[in-house]
């Protein structure tokens, strides 16, 4: 999942290295991504669009109210 990919990239490759040049950082990221892509699993979307839209419509009034509370104070 993408939620884990960037933290893993940061922890396993970027923080463990010392990069004096941008080119070396780009190469290190590429070296991490290439094997990851070879064993990648396809994402299968399981949520129905109408369920997502229902949840978003339920959140919208709260988001607007929160924004108004912050903006008015």
C-alpha positions as CSV (number, residue, x, y, z in Angstrom):
1,X,0.0,0.0,0.0
2,X,1.1,3.5,-0.7
3,X,0.6,4.4,3.0
4,X,3.6,2.2,3.8
5,X,5.7,2.7,0.7
6,X,7.0,6.2,1.5
7,X,7.8,5.5,5.2
8,X,9.6,2.3,4.2
9,X,11.5,4.1,1.5
10,X,12.5,6.8,4.0
11,X,13.5,4.3,6.7
12,X,15.2,1.6,4.7
13,X,17.0,3.7,2.1
14,X,17.1,7.4,2.6
15,X,17.9,7.6,6.3
16,X,20.5,4.9,6.1
17,X,22.5,6.7,3.4
18,X,24.6,9.8,3.1
19,X,24.1,11.7,-0.1
20,X,26.5,14.5,-1.0
21,X,25.0,14.9,-4.4
22,X,21.4,14.9,-5.6
23,X,22.3,12.4,-8.3
24,X,23.3,9.8,-5.7
25,X,20.0,10.3,-3.9
26,X,18.1,9.8,-7.1
27,X,20.1,6.6,-7.8
28,X,19.5,5.3,-4.3
29,X,15.7,5.9,-4.6
30,X,15.7,4.2,-8.0
31,X,17.7,1.2,-6.6
32,X,15.0,0.8,-3.9
33,X,12.0,1.2,-6.3
34,X,13.2,-1.2,-9.0
35,X,13.1,-4.4,-7.0
36,X,9.9,-3.2,-5.3
37,X,8.2,-2.9,-8.6
38,X,9.4,-6.3,-9.7
39,X,7.4,-7.9,-6.9
40,X,4.5,-5.5,-6.8
41,X,1.0,-6.6,-6.2
42,X,-1.9,-5.1,-8.1
43,X,-4.3,-3.0,-6.0
44,X,-7.9,-4.3,-6.3
45,X,-10.4,-1.6,-5.5
46,X,-13.0,-3.1,-3.2
47,X,-15.1,-0.1,-2.1
48,X,-18.2,0.9,-4.1
49,X,-18.3,4.5,-5.4
50,X,-21.7,5.1,-3.8
51,X,-20.4,4.1,-0.3
52,X,-17.5,6.5,-0.7
53,X,-19.8,9.3,-1.7
54,X,-22.1,8.7,1.2
55,X,-19.2,8.9,3.6
56,X,-18.0,12.1,2.0
57,X,-21.4,13.7,2.1
58,X,-21.6,12.8,5.8
59,X,-18.2,14.5,6.5
60,X,-18.9,17.6,4.5
61,X,-21.2,19.4,7.0
62,X,-18.7,18.8,9.8
63,X,-15.8,20.0,7.8
64,X,-17.6,23.2,6.9
65,X,-18.6,23.8,10.5
66,X,-15.1,23.2,11.7
67,X,-13.8,25.7,9.1
68,X,-16.3,28.3,10.2
69,X,-15.4,27.9,13.8
70,X,-11.7,28.3,13.1
71,X,-12.3,31.2,10.7
72,X,-14.5,33.2,13.0
73,X,-12.3,33.0,16.1
